[in-house]
């Protein structure tokens, strides 16, 4: 029975290892042919468009592909990495919710903020440890803070071992 679940998980994991962004200068049509429909679209200030390809809620990557005003690919970044999350953490306080989405993409989990109000959004990311990156958003729609927290879903029962 355990093997039944292991094979699809292994196939999904292996497929995530071979993801490569399309070549710079590709058209939007070429990007969509290669990657399919994005999980979200965000307008950019330059008249361009950001395409989000999130693998959530349990996936550990989110690719952001930036198209210029002419519809050509000018940037591609996997945003759920230690370095990008640490950089985000430094500039996060006061960031509006729409900028948060444009930066990290659709979260894998959303919860109420408890006594503080607001919400807590969480993203899994590629790490050797078992962590989420969590962001606290106030009732005003602005980011309060962000940080790394244990993912208790990784605590697998040991079956007495």
N, C-alpha and C positions, 0 to 999 in steps of 0.2 A: 504494500500500500504506500509506503514512504517513497518508493521509486516513482510511483505515479506522479507525485508532486515535484520530485527532483528534476525530471527531464524537462518539463516546460520551463522551470526556473533557470536551469542551465542554458537552455536555448535563448531565453530572454537576456540573460547576462552576457552570453557570447555575442548576441546581436548588438548590444550596447557598446561593445569594445571596438567595433569596426565603423562607428559613425565618423564620417568626415564631412566637413562643410563643403558646399559647392564652391567652385572656383570664383574668385573675385571677378566682377564684371558680368556674371551670369544675369540673365533677365529674370524678372519675377516668374514668368511662365516656366522657365527652366528650373528655378528653385522649386516651384510647386510640383513639377513633374517628378523631380528627384525625391523631395521630402514629403509630398502630400500637403494637405491643408494644415495650416498652423493651429495651435491651440489658442492663440490670441493674436491680435494685431494692434499695434500702438502707433499713433502718428508721432513723428519726430518734428522738432521745431524747424528744421531745414526744409520742410516740405516732403521729407522722405517718410519711410515706413519701417517699423520694426516688426518682424515676424517672430513669434515665440513658438518654440517646439519643446514643450515640457513633457517629461515622462512620468509625472506624478500620478497618483499620490505616493506610490512606493518607489518610483524611479529616482535616480540620484543625479540626473542631469537636466539642464534646461539650456537649450541653445537659443541665442538671440541673433537673428540675421537682419542686418540693416541694409535697406535699399535707399538709394538716393532719390531725389525728386524725379529723375528720369526712369526709375524702376530698375536700376542696376545694383547688384550686390556690391557693397563697399565695406562691409564688416561682418564678421562672424565670431561669436564668443560663447563658450560654455561658461555660464555665469555662476554655477554652483560649484565653486572650487574654494579651497581654504583661502587662497590669496585674495580672490575677489570678494568673498564674504568678510574677510578682515578689513579690506578697504571700505566696503559698504558700511560696516559697523562704525567706523570712524566718522562717517559723514551722515549717518542715518537720522539722528535726532532732529525733529522738525520737518522731515521730508513728508510731502503730501502722499496720500495713499496711491494716487495714480502714478506718481513717479516711482514709488516702491514696486508696483506691478511692472512698470516699464523696465526696471532695473533687474529684479530677481524673477519675475514671472509669476505664474499662478502657484500659490502655495499648495503643498500636499495636505495640509490640515488647517482648519480655522476653528477657533474656540472663543467663547466669551472670556473677557479679561478678569473675571471674578470681582472682588470688592473694588478694584481700581476702575472697573468699567472698561469700555472699549473692547478690543479683540486681541487675540494672540494668533499670529500666522506662523506656520512652521514649514520648513523645507528639509527633506533629507538631502544629503550630498555625499559625494564620493570621499570616503575617509576610511582609514584602517580601524578606527574606533567606531563606536556606535552612537553617533550624535545627530541631532537636528540642529538647524539654525532657526532660531525663533525671533520674531519681531513683535514688539508690543505697540499697538496703535491706540491712541486715545479716542474718546468720544468725538473729539474735534476733527478726526480723520488724519491726524499727524502722527508720525512715528515718534514714539518715546525713546526706545532703545532697541538693540538687537544683541543677541549673544548665542553661544553654543551651549546646548543642554543635552544630557543623556537621553537616548531613545530607548525607553523601557520596553518597547516592542521587540527589541533584540534579545531580551532576557528569555532565552528558550529554556523550557523545563528540561532538566537533565535526566529525567526518567529514572531517578535514583542512582545515577552514576556519579 
